[in-house]
Amino acid sequence: MTMSARLVLAGSRVLVVGAGGLGCPAALALARSGVGTVGIVDDDLVELPNLHRQILFGEEDVGRPKVEAAAAALIRVVPELRVEPHVARMLPHNAVALASRYDVVVEASDNFPTKFLAADAARLARKAIVHGAAVRWHGTALAVGPNGGPCYRCLFEDLPRENAPNCAEAGVVGPVVGVVAAVQADLAISILRGEPVFGVLFTFDGLSLEARRRSIQGRAACALCGTPRSIQRIEASRYAVTRCDI
């Protein structure tokens, strides 16, 4: 990496939404890559059954707020890192304000409402966002530009109302989230360096070890980035509150 690229990363700010199986390795990769400031937003506590995939935590952290334990772990690895802990959930009342404080949002949440909320907030704040998800043996990552097009809603349109698999019911495999998180960090760093990755969709099958990287197209009728776009502000009624612990 050139000196100018290192300086760009050192002056950059990335928000990680969720300190779970995706957020932990993504935050670690960002820190080790030289990103100057990493914000982490999560309101959960460290739990013993999740340690195998939430790699910033150990048994001594069980019962601690994830954000506090994650911040301490990151600073132990990269002492010069600036960590901004947000012991809270990303919710309709704070989502745009949180996204506005950072250059890139890494969405590593564990439920569809937060994923769509983060997508909408990033678009309204004109911030790039990298989405990630993993269920069972399958994972995806998507890079979206500050002006959308294509965005998360171009791909999924709206919250699933029924029969949608989630990690609580279907389970999630630890190595799969590690792979997806590494790709999320790579995409976020590429965005910070000005590389053309907007619209890149990465998919990974942990059973076959097949990985694909391709560009997707936007939807003209997308509510978030189409013309005209119907989502002009955050309305709490759009986002049901459900979760599980990736």
C-alpha positions as CSV (number, residue, x, y, z in Angstrom):
1,M,0.0,0.0,0.0
2,T,1.4,3.4,-1.0
3,M,2.0,6.1,1.6
4,S,-0.9,8.2,0.2
5,A,-3.3,5.3,0.5
6,R,-2.2,4.8,4.1
7,L,-2.8,8.5,4.9
8,V,-6.3,8.3,3.3
9,L,-7.1,5.3,5.6
10,A,-5.6,6.9,8.7
11,G,-7.9,9.9,8.2
12,S,-11.0,7.8,7.5
13,R,-13.9,7.0,9.7
14,V,-16.0,3.8,9.4
15,L,-19.1,2.8,11.4
16,V,-19.7,-0.9,12.1
17,V,-23.3,-1.6,12.8
18,G,-23.4,-4.7,15.0
19,A,-20.6,-6.3,17.1
20,G,-21.5,-9.9,16.3
21,G,-20.1,-12.6,14.0
22,L,-19.8,-10.2,11.1
23,G,-19.0,-7.0,13.0
24,C,-16.1,-8.4,15.1
25,P,-13.9,-9.7,12.2
26,A,-14.9,-6.7,10.0
27,A,-13.8,-4.2,12.7
28,L,-10.6,-6.1,13.3
29,A,-9.7,-6.2,9.6
30,L,-10.5,-2.5,9.3
31,A,-8.3,-1.7,12.3
32,R,-5.4,-3.8,11.1
33,S,-5.6,-2.2,7.6
34,G,-5.0,1.3,9.0
35,V,-8.4,2.9,9.2
36,G,-8.0,5.7,11.7
37,T,-11.4,5.7,13.4
38,V,-13.8,2.8,13.9
39,G,-17.2,3.4,15.4
40,I,-19.2,0.4,16.8
41,V,-22.9,0.5,17.5
42,D,-24.5,-2.3,19.5
43,D,-26.6,-2.6,22.7
44,D,-26.1,-6.3,23.4
45,L,-23.9,-8.2,25.9
46,V,-21.3,-10.9,25.2
47,E,-22.7,-14.4,25.5
48,L,-20.8,-17.6,25.9
49,P,-22.4,-19.6,23.0
50,N,-21.4,-16.9,20.5
51,L,-17.7,-16.8,21.2
52,H,-16.7,-19.2,18.4
53,R,-17.7,-16.6,15.8
54,Q,-17.5,-13.3,17.7
55,I,-13.7,-13.3,17.6
56,L,-13.0,-10.1,19.6
57,F,-14.4,-11.7,22.8
58,G,-13.1,-14.3,25.3
59,E,-14.7,-16.0,28.2
60,E,-13.6,-13.2,30.5
61,D,-15.9,-10.8,28.5
62,V,-19.1,-12.7,29.0
63,G,-21.7,-10.4,30.4
64,R,-19.9,-7.2,29.3
65,P,-21.4,-4.8,26.8
66,K,-20.2,-6.0,23.4
67,V,-19.2,-2.5,22.3
68,E,-16.9,-2.0,25.4
69,A,-15.3,-5.4,25.0
70,A,-14.8,-4.9,21.3
71,A,-13.2,-1.5,21.8
72,A,-10.8,-2.8,24.3
73,A,-9.8,-5.8,22.1
74,L,-9.2,-3.6,19.1
75,I,-7.0,-1.1,21.0
76,R,-5.0,-4.0,22.3
77,V,-4.2,-5.1,18.8
78,V,-3.9,-1.6,17.3
79,P,-3.0,0.9,20.1
80,E,-3.2,4.0,17.9
81,L,-6.7,3.2,16.7
82,R,-9.5,5.6,17.7
83,V,-12.6,3.6,18.7
84,E,-15.9,5.4,19.1
85,P,-18.3,3.1,21.1
86,H,-22.0,3.6,20.8
87,V,-23.8,1.4,23.4
88,A,-27.1,1.6,21.6
89,R,-29.1,0.1,18.7
90,M,-29.4,1.8,15.4
91,L,-33.0,2.9,15.5
92,P,-35.2,5.3,13.4
93,H,-34.5,8.2,15.8
94,N,-30.7,8.0,15.6
95,A,-29.9,6.2,12.3
96,V,-29.2,9.2,10.1
97,A,-27.2,11.0,12.8
98,L,-25.0,8.0,13.3
99,A,-24.4,7.4,9.6
100,S,-23.6,11.1,9.1
101,R,-20.6,11.0,11.4
102,Y,-18.7,8.5,9.2
103,D,-17.3,8.1,5.7
104,V,-18.5,4.5,5.2
105,V,-21.1,2.3,7.1
106,V,-20.4,-1.4,7.4
107,E,-23.8,-3.0,8.1
108,A,-23.2,-6.2,10.1
109,S,-26.6,-6.4,11.8
110,D,-28.6,-9.6,12.5
111,N,-32.1,-8.7,11.3
112,F,-33.9,-7.3,8.3
113,P,-35.4,-4.2,9.9
114,T,-31.9,-2.9,10.9
115,K,-30.5,-3.8,7.4
116,F,-33.2,-1.8,5.7
117,L,-32.9,1.1,8.2
118,A,-29.2,1.2,7.7
119,A,-29.6,1.3,3.9
120,D,-32.2,4.1,4.1
121,A,-30.2,6.1,6.7
122,A,-27.0,5.8,4.6
123,R,-28.8,7.0,1.5
124,L,-30.4,10.0,3.3
125,A,-27.0,10.9,4.9
126,R,-25.3,10.4,1.5
127,K,-22.8,7.9,2.9
128,A,-21.5,4.7,1.2
129,I,-22.5,1.5,2.9
130,V,-21.4,-2.2,2.7
131,H,-24.1,-4.7,3.6
132,G,-23.3,-8.2,4.9
133,A,-25.5,-11.3,5.7
134,A,-25.0,-14.9,6.5
135,V,-27.5,-17.8,7.1
136,R,-26.5,-21.4,7.3
137,W,-23.6,-22.0,4.8
138,H,-24.4,-19.0,2.6
139,G,-23.2,-15.4,2.8
140,T,-23.4,-12.1,0.8
141,A,-21.8,-8.7,0.8
142,L,-22.9,-5.7,-1.2
143,A,-21.2,-2.3,-1.7
144,V,-23.5,0.7,-2.2
145,G,-22.6,4.2,-3.1
146,P,-23.7,7.4,-1.3
147,N,-26.2,8.1,-4.0
148,G,-27.6,4.6,-4.2
149,G,-28.3,3.0,-7.6
150,P,-28.0,0.1,-7.2
151,C,-28.8,-0.2,-3.5
152,Y,-30.0,-2.7,-1.0
153,R,-33.6,-2.0,-1.9
154,C,-32.9,-2.5,-5.6
155,L,-32.0,-6.1,-4.6
156,F,-34.5,-6.9,-1.9
157,E,-37.1,-4.1,-2.3
158,D,-38.6,-4.3,1.2
159,L,-38.7,-6.1,4.5
160,P,-39.9,-9.7,4.2
161,R,-43.2,-10.2,5.9
162,E,-43.3,-14.0,6.3
163,N,-41.4,-17.2,5.7
164,A,-38.0,-15.4,5.7
165,P,-35.1,-17.5,7.1
166,N,-33.2,-15.9,9.9
167,C,-30.1,-16.9,11.9
168,A,-32.1,-17.8,15.0
169,E,-34.1,-20.4,13.2
170,A,-31.7,-21.5,10.5
171,G,-28.4,-21.2,12.3
172,V,-25.2,-19.7,11.0
173,V,-21.7,-21.2,10.4
174,G,-18.8,-19.4,12.0
175,P,-16.3,-19.6,9.2
176,V,-18.9,-18.3,6.7
177,V,-19.4,-15.0,8.7
178,G,-15.6,-14.7,8.8
179,V,-15.4,-14.8,5.0
180,V,-18.2,-12.4,4.5
181,A,-16.8,-10.0,7.1
182,A,-13.4,-10.0,5.4
183,V,-15.0,-9.1,2.1
184,Q,-17.0,-6.3,3.8
185,A,-13.8,-4.8,5.1
186,D,-12.1,-5.2,1.7
187,L,-15.0,-3.4,0.0
188,A,-15.1,-0.6,2.6
189,I,-11.3,-0.1,2.2
190,S,-11.8,0.0,-1.6
191,I,-14.5,2.7,-1.2
192,L,-12.2,4.8,1.0
193,R,-9.5,4.5,-1.6
194,G,-11.8,5.6,-4.4
195,E,-12.0,2.3,-6.2
196,P,-15.1,1.5,-8.4
197,V,-16.8,-1.1,-6.3
198,F,-20.3,0.3,-6.0
199,G,-22.9,-2.2,-7.1
200,V,-20.5,-5.2,-6.4
201,L,-22.3,-8.2,-5.0
202,F,-20.2,-11.0,-3.4
203,T,-21.8,-14.4,-2.6
204,F,-20.2,-17.3,-0.8
205,D,-21.2,-20.9,-0.5
206,G,-19.4,-22.5,2.5
207,L,-20.3,-26.0,1.4
208,S,-18.9,-25.9,-2.1
209,L,-16.4,-23.1,-1.2
210,E,-17.6,-21.3,-4.3
211,A,-17.3,-17.5,-4.3
212,R,-18.7,-15.1,-6.9
213,R,-18.3,-11.4,-7.4
214,R,-20.5,-9.6,-9.9
215,S,-22.0,-6.2,-10.5
216,I,-25.8,-5.7,-10.2
217,Q,-28.1,-3.2,-11.8
218,G,-30.3,-0.7,-10.1
219,R,-34.1,-0.7,-10.4
220,A,-35.7,2.4,-11.9
221,A,-38.7,1.9,-9.6
222,C,-36.6,1.5,-6.4
223,A,-38.2,3.4,-3.5
224,L,-34.8,4.5,-2.2
225,C,-32.8,5.4,-5.2
226,G,-35.2,5.4,-8.2
227,T,-36.7,8.4,-9.9
228,P,-38.7,9.7,-8.2
229,R,-37.8,8.0,-4.9
230,S,-40.5,7.7,-2.4
231,I,-38.3,7.3,0.7
232,Q,-37.3,10.9,1.6
233,R,-37.1,10.5,5.4
234,I,-37.0,7.8,8.1
235,E,-40.4,6.7,9.2
236,A,-40.4,4.3,12.2
237,S,-43.5,2.5,10.9
238,R,-41.4,1.0,8.0
239,Y,-39.2,-1.0,10.3
240,A,-40.5,-3.8,12.5
241,V,-38.3,-4.8,15.4
242,T,-37.0,-8.3,15.3
243,R,-33.6,-9.7,15.9
244,C,-31.3,-12.6,16.5
245,D,-27.7,-12.9,17.4
246,I,-25.3,-13.5,14.6
